[in-house]
Amino acid sequence: MADFIVGSVVRDDDFWFRDDFVATLWASLNKHNVLLVAPRRIGKTSVMYRLLDNPVNEWLVIHLNVEECKTPEEFFIDLVDAVNEHQPDYFSHFLLSGWGYLKGLFNRVESVEAYELKVRIRKSEDLNISWKSRLDELMDRVYKSKQRMLFIVDELPDMLSAMRSHSLEDQTSFLHWFRKTREQSLKESVRWLVGGSVNLIAALDRHKIVNLVNDLKVEVLHPFDEAEVRAFIQGMFKRYSVIYDEEVIPRILDLLGSPIPFFLQMLTEELYRHWKKKKATLSVDDVNTVFNKTLLGETARDKLQHYRSRLDIHYPEEDREAARRILNHLSLTENGATRDVLLHIFKQAEEQRTGARLGGALDDAFQRLMLYLQSDFYVNDSGNGRYDFSSRLLKTWWRKYYGYESGS
């Protein structure tokens, strides 16, 4: 029985519409390591947990979120910990009892608490020096087990960005190790699925190291389409016996546009609460009221604010002002803007920078920024050389809070 799940990983019966996509991932993983591409809050982590919760063909699945990792040694510790968390029997039988490194740290072969495991590994030696050899030993034990293993690494771009800030040498060394390991894994019964909410390929291409990830097969998780949104709303309203006018769902579709599942869930839940309190048929006016109060008000502001603040975290410093200006301008348009208009805005921002790019370098920078904005679900190419916000909700919110900055 489906429930309202807002902000958490969606599992079991609350997992909607993605089973065909999950089947596609399993098929790809038979022959490839995979890069799962998805904007934030589209449902990427829920798909990853679907693989974890419902493995096929005797796969053992390990999931680790590396968003907070800043060094290769932290990745090593988190990877060992993830095996212990998600596959404790495998950890005991093949790692704790058979790997000399871990046997030297623990005098027993039964379960190990996560906190104890991490502390002992950190204190074991200078992992800043030995992380690569320890990771190789770990993977060698995995290969020798002959068990089909899937390692899911969530938020890899965040980890690589943090590594680069901490040590460029560490980032490069890790990427080389990871590429070599993925190549060996294809010869064994081991696969890697990596994902993130920012543009991994574009970010590494900017630093001329995209060749270290271009072996990954790209699978794109798209937003729900109109039919799926309609089915979701109808299903949830039926589940909670909500009575509504026939114009209600078309109005929701109009307000959200291509919806981010998180905000679709939030709006649907708030409409249910409004109906329950009102004790009368839900109308278009109710939809407008709840939309303006909930999604354009303070309730969702911190969630939507993320899309603004992430520009300052994940985008190249030299492109941030131009990205803000482009999005500010688009938020004020009815049907988006042409490439030439956005290029003009980009040039205006560039002219105010010290060391402004010129000629071909400027055109390349603009093209790269537009690819960033498209892959991160800010904008899409609506055809005929025009661009607009991908999400109507995000566009409306952006116009309300930041459209004034465009000077229009």
C-alpha positions in Angstrom: 0.0 0.0 0.0 1.6 3.3 -1.1 2.3 6.1 1.3 3.5 9.6 1.0 7.3 9.6 1.0 8.8 13.1 0.9 12.5 13.5 1.0 13.4 9.8 1.9 14.5 6.9 -0.2 11.4 5.2 -1.8 11.3 1.5 -1.3 9.1 -1.6 -1.6 5.4 -0.8 -2.6 6.1 2.9 -2.7 8.5 2.5 -5.6 6.6 3.7 -8.7 7.2 3.4 -12.5 10.9 2.5 -12.5 10.8 -1.3 -12.7 11.5 -1.3 -16.5 14.4 1.0 -15.9 15.8 -1.2 -13.2 15.5 -4.2 -15.5 17.5 -2.2 -18.1 20.2 -1.6 -15.5 20.5 -5.2 -14.7 20.8 -6.1 -18.4 23.5 -3.5 -18.8 25.4 -4.7 -15.8 25.7 -8.2 -17.2 28.3 -6.8 -19.7 29.3 -3.3 -18.5 30.1 -1.0 -15.6 27.5 1.7 -15.5 27.2 5.4 -14.9 23.7 6.3 -13.7 23.0 9.9 -14.7 20.2 11.8 -13.0 19.6 15.2 -11.6 19.1 15.6 -7.9 15.8 14.5 -6.4 14.7 12.6 -9.6 14.9 9.3 -7.7 18.4 8.0 -8.4 19.1 6.8 -4.9 15.7 5.0 -4.8 16.7 3.2 -8.0 20.0 2.2 -6.4 18.2 0.8 -3.3 15.8 -1.1 -5.6 18.9 -2.9 -6.9 20.1 -3.5 -3.3 16.7 -4.7 -2.0 15.8 -6.9 -5.0 18.9 -8.4 -6.5 18.6 -10.8 -9.4 20.6 -13.9 -10.5 22.4 -14.3 -7.2 24.1 -10.9 -7.3 25.3 -9.6 -3.9 24.8 -5.8 -3.8 26.9 -3.3 -1.8 25.8 0.4 -1.6 27.9 3.2 -0.3 27.3 7.0 -0.4 30.7 8.7 -0.8 29.4 12.3 -0.7 31.4 13.0 2.5 34.6 11.3 1.3 37.6 13.6 0.8 40.5 11.1 0.3 41.1 7.7 -1.2 41.8 6.3 2.3 38.3 7.4 3.4 36.9 5.6 0.3 38.7 2.4 1.3 37.3 2.6 4.9 33.8 3.3 3.7 33.9 0.5 1.1 35.0 -2.1 3.7 32.3 -0.8 6.1 29.6 -1.0 3.3 30.4 -4.7 2.7 30.0 -5.3 6.4 26.7 -3.4 6.5 25.0 -4.8 3.5 26.5 -8.3 3.2 27.6 -9.3 6.8 27.8 -13.0 6.0 30.0 -12.5 3.0 32.1 -10.0 5.1 32.7 -12.6 7.8 33.3 -15.6 5.5 35.4 -14.0 2.8 37.0 -10.9 4.3 37.2 -11.1 8.1 38.3 -14.8 8.1 40.4 -14.9 5.0 42.1 -11.5 4.5 45.3 -11.3 6.6 45.0 -7.5 7.0 41.6 -7.7 8.7 42.5 -10.9 10.6 45.4 -8.9 12.1 43.0 -6.2 13.4 40.3 -8.5 14.9 40.8 -11.6 17.0 37.4 -13.0 16.2 35.5 -13.8 13.0 32.0 -13.0 14.0 30.2 -9.8 13.3 32.0 -6.5 13.8 30.3 -3.2 14.8 30.6 -0.5 12.2 32.2 2.0 14.6 34.8 -0.5 15.8 35.6 -1.5 12.2 36.2 2.1 11.1 38.3 3.1 14.2 40.6 0.1 13.9 41.2 0.5 10.2 42.0 4.2 10.7 44.5 3.4 13.4 46.0 0.3 11.7 48.6 2.2 9.6 49.2 5.2 7.5 46.5 4.7 4.9 47.6 7.8 3.1 50.4 5.7 1.8 48.9 2.2 1.7 45.3 2.9 0.5 46.0 1.6 -3.0 47.5 -1.7 -2.0 44.8 -2.3 0.6 42.1 -1.6 -2.0 43.8 -4.1 -4.4 43.9 -6.7 -1.6 40.2 -6.2 -0.9 39.3 -6.6 -4.6 41.6 -9.6 -4.9 39.6 -11.3 -2.1 36.4 -10.4 -3.8 37.6 -11.9 -7.1 38.7 -15.1 -5.5 35.3 -15.6 -3.8 33.8 -16.1 -7.3 30.6 -14.4 -6.0 28.7 -12.1 -8.3 29.1 -8.7 -6.7 27.7 -5.3 -7.6 29.3 -2.2 -5.9 27.0 0.9 -6.1 28.9 4.2 -5.5 26.5 7.1 -5.0 27.5 10.7 -5.3 30.9 10.0 -6.9 31.2 13.5 -8.4 31.0 15.1 -4.9 33.8 12.8 -3.7 36.0 13.6 -6.7 35.4 17.3 -6.3 36.4 17.1 -2.6 39.4 15.0 -3.5 40.5 17.6 -6.0 40.2 20.3 -3.4 42.2 18.3 -0.9 44.8 16.9 -3.2 44.9 17.0 -7.0 47.4 14.1 -6.9 45.0 12.0 -4.8 42.2 12.6 -7.2 44.2 11.6 -10.2 45.7 8.5 -8.5 42.3 7.4 -7.4 40.8 7.8 -10.8 43.6 5.7 -12.4 43.1 3.0 -9.7 39.3 3.0 -10.2 39.6 2.8 -14.0 42.1 -0.2 -13.8 39.9 -1.9 -11.2 36.7 -1.5 -13.3 38.6 -3.1 -16.3 39.6 -6.0 -14.2 36.1 -6.4 -12.7 34.7 -6.9 -16.2 36.9 -10.1 -16.4 35.5 -11.2 -13.1 32.0 -11.6 -11.6 32.1 -8.0 -10.3 30.5 -4.8 -11.6 30.4 -1.2 -10.6 27.5 1.2 -10.8 28.3 4.8 -10.1 26.1 7.8 -10.0 25.8 11.4 -9.0 23.6 14.4 -9.2 26.0 16.6 -11.0 27.6 16.3 -14.4 30.6 13.9 -13.9 31.6 13.7 -17.6 31.6 17.5 -18.1 33.4 18.2 -14.8 36.2 15.7 -15.7 36.4 16.9 -19.3 37.1 20.4 -18.0 40.2 19.0 -16.3 41.2 16.9 -19.4 40.7 13.6 -17.5 37.4 12.4 -18.9 39.3 9.4 -20.4 39.4 8.0 -16.9 35.6 7.4 -16.8 34.6 7.0 -20.5 34.6 3.2 -20.1 31.3 3.5 -18.2 28.0 2.7 -20.0 25.7 5.7 -19.5 22.2 5.1 -18.4 19.9 8.1 -18.0 17.1 8.3 -15.4 14.5 10.6 -16.8 11.8 12.5 -14.9 8.3 11.0 -14.8 6.3 11.6 -18.0 2.8 13.1 -18.1 1.1 9.7 -18.0 3.1 8.6 -15.0 2.4 11.8 -13.1 -1.3 11.5 -13.9 -1.3 7.8 -12.7 0.6 8.7 -9.5 -1.8 11.5 -8.5 -4.8 9.3 -9.3 -3.4 6.4 -7.4 -2.6 8.5 -4.3 -6.0 10.3 -4.3 -7.7 6.9 -4.7 -5.7 5.4 -1.9 -6.8 8.3 0.5 -10.3 8.6 -0.9 -9.8 12.2 -2.0 -12.7 13.6 -4.0 -11.6 16.1 -6.7 -12.8 18.0 -9.7 -11.7 16.7 -13.1 -9.8 19.9 -13.7 -7.5 19.3 -10.7 -5.0 16.9 -12.3 -4.5 19.0 -15.5 -3.9 22.0 -13.3 -1.2 20.1 -11.3 0.4 19.1 -14.5 0.3 22.7 -15.8 1.9 24.0 -12.6 4.7 21.4 -12.3 5.5 20.8 -15.9 8.2 18.1 -16.1 8.1 17.2 -12.4 10.8 16.5 -9.9 9.3 13.5 -7.9 10.2 15.0 -4.6 8.0 18.1 -5.3 5.2 16.0 -6.9 5.0 14.0 -3.6 5.0 17.1 -1.5 2.3 18.8 -3.5 0.1 15.7 -3.6 0.4 15.2 0.1 -0.4 18.8 0.9 -3.4 18.6 -1.3 -4.6 15.6 0.6 -4.2 17.4 3.9 -6.0 20.5 2.5 -8.9 18.3 1.3 -9.1 16.5 4.6 -9.3 19.7 6.5 -11.7 21.4 4.0 -14.1 18.4 3.9 -15.2 19.3 0.4 -14.4 18.5 -3.2 -10.9 19.5 -4.2 -10.9 22.3 -6.8 -8.5 24.1 -9.1 -8.6 27.1 -6.6 -7.4 24.7 -3.9 -4.5 23.5 -6.1 -3.5 27.1 -6.7 -3.7 27.9 -3.0 -1.7 24.9 -1.9 0.9 25.3 -4.7 1.6 29.0 -3.8 1.6 28.3 0.0 3.6 25.1 0.0 5.9 25.0 -3.0 6.4 28.7 -3.5 6.3 29.5 0.2 8.6 28.7 3.1 7.7 25.0 3.2 9.8 24.0 0.2 12.1 27.0 0.0 15.1 25.2 1.6 14.7 22.3 -0.9 14.4 24.6 -3.9 17.2 26.9 -2.6 19.5 24.0 -3.1 19.3 24.5 -6.9 20.5 28.1 -6.5 23.3 27.4 -4.0 24.7 24.4 -5.8 25.8 26.7 -8.6 28.4 28.1 -6.1 29.4 24.6 -5.1 29.6 22.5 -8.3 30.1 25.0 -11.1 33.4 26.5 -12.2 34.0 29.8 -10.5 34.5 31.6 -13.8 31.0 30.4 -15.0 28.9 31.0 -11.9 27.8 34.6 -12.5 26.9 33.8 -16.1 24.9 30.8 -15.0 22.9 32.9 -12.5 22.2 35.6 -15.1 21.1 33.1 -17.7 18.7 31.4 -15.3 17.4 34.7 -13.9 16.6 35.8 -17.5 14.9 32.6 -18.4 12.7 32.7 -15.3 11.1 35.9 -16.7 10.3 34.6 -20.1 7.1 33.0 -21.3 8.7 30.5 -23.7 12.4 30.6 -23.0 15.1 32.3 -25.0 17.2 31.7 -28.1 20.8 30.6 -27.9 22.0 33.9 -29.3 20.2 35.8 -26.5 21.8 33.5 -23.9 25.2 33.8 -25.5 24.9 37.6 -25.3 24.1 37.4 -21.6 27.1 35.1 -21.1 29.4 37.6 -22.9 28.1 40.4 -20.7 29.1 38.4 -17.6 32.4 37.4 -19.1 33.4 41.0 -19.9 33.3 41.9 -16.2 35.8 39.2 -15.3 39.5 39.6 -15.0 41.1 37.5 -17.7 37.9 37.3 -19.8 37.9 34.6 -22.4 37.7 35.6 -26.0 37.0 34.1 -29.4 36.9 30.3 -29.6 37.6 29.9 -25.9 34.5 32.0 -25.1 32.3 30.0 -27.4 33.6 26.7 -25.9 33.0 28.0 -22.4 29.4 29.0 -23.2 28.7 25.6 -24.9 30.1 23.8 -21.9 28.0 25.8 -19.5 24.8 25.1 -21.4 25.7 21.4 -21.3 26.1 21.7 -17.5 22.8 23.4 -17.1 21.0 20.8 -19.3 22.5 17.7 -17.7 21.8 19.1 -14.2 18.1 19.6 -15.2 18.1 23.4 -14.9 17.3 23.9 -18.6 16.4 21.9 -21.7 16.7 22.5 -25.4 13.0 23.1 -26.4 13.8 23.1 -30.1 14.6 25.6 -32.8 17.6 26.8 -30.8 15.5 27.9 -27.8 16.2 27.0 -24.2 13.9 27.1 -21.2 13.7 25.8 -17.6 13.2 22.0 -17.5 10.9 22.3 -14.4 8.0 24.7 -14.5 8.0 24.7 -10.7 11.7 25.7 -10.5 11.1 28.4 -13.1 8.2 29.9 -11.2 10.1 29.7 -7.9 13.2 31.3 -9.6 11.2 34.1 -11.0 9.6 34.9 -7.6 12.9 35.0 -5.7 15.6 35.9 -8.3 14.0 37.2 -11.5 14.6 40.8 -10.3 18.3 40.2 -10.6 18.2 40.0 -14.3 17.5 43.8 -14.6 14.5 43.1 -16.9 
